Amino acid sequence: MTETDNTTEQGRAKGSAARLSGLMKRANSLVEQGMFDEAIENIKEAIALCPRDPKISIQLANIYRAQNRMGPAIEAMQNAVELDPKDGDIQQQLLRTLLEMGRYDEAITTSCKLLKKYPRNLLARDILGIAYLQQGRLDSALKVTNELIRLAPTDAAHHFKKGVLLQQKGEIGQAMSAFLFALQMEPEGELADDAREAIAALDSFQLRQVLTLAVEDAVFRTKLALNTESALIERGFHLSSAGVSTLKQLDLGSLPGDSQSRYYH
């Protein structure tokens, strides 16, 4: 390339940069005036001028969102993610929007695509688990949650999610263990309150079963009186320490017929 050609190329680049800057500034001004359609036209011109810049697609997505045009917004976000898969903010915006719109298949596809490139991407894996859960694919969601725990073992939220999934699968004992572990890891805050509520609910559920069984099975009732913890384990129950304490305070020997509700509500 001659010096003249090089100078011409530099001049074109400067001209394109100036044109791009002008289009973006005008688009922002139009948005402030509520002229969204006009702003979109300017953004599209900017994309044609510089198609590899993810920031322009993000701006387009934001304008579409402001209009509540979620379909085009998602397309613009998908394009931005393709251009810059390392941008965590746009990933989160895209994946959460897909969830909000109930587009779970796309959320799963997008998450899996990101995880192929970045296997340790916790956000993509978290969204993947939520999408599976929304589709009722509990085993798949649990597999994802176990992977999250492997990658971030000190995050109590992942253990709490595992408890929720196990509870939905009917695996009460393992669910209780997960909730208790989450509470142990994070004894204060909103998650702790949720964990305590979940533990209390599982205790309540199991205590009703225990009392029903105790009424029907005199041997089990006797074992409960002699060694409460051992009797519970033998029959597959897993109560919290508070639940066990509640059970020990009951006069199991005087349980009449099916009126166990007198003893626990």
HELIX and SHEET records of a PDB file:
HELIX    1   1 GLU A    3  GLU A   32  1                                  30    
HELIX    2   2 PHE A   36  LEU A   49  1                                  14    
HELIX    3   3 PRO A   54  ALA A   66  1                                  13    
HELIX    4   4 MET A   70  LEU A   83  1                                  14    
HELIX    5   5 GLY A   88  GLU A  100  1                                  13    
HELIX    6   6 TYR A  104  LYS A  117  1                                  14    
HELIX    7   7 LEU A  122  GLN A  134  1                                  13    
HELIX    8   8 LEU A  138  LEU A  151  1                                  14    
HELIX    9   9 ALA A  156  GLN A  168  1                                  13    
HELIX   10  10 ILE A  172  MET A  185  1                                  14    
HELIX   11  11 GLU A  190  GLU A  216  1                                  27    
HELIX   12  12 ALA A  218  LEU A  226  1                                   9    
HELIX   13  13 THR A  228  GLU A  234  1                                   7    
HELIX   14  14 SER A  241  LYS A  248  1                                   8    
HELIX   15  15 LEU A  252  SER A  254  5                                   3    
HELIX   16  16 GLN A  260  ARG A  262  5                                   3    
END                                                                             
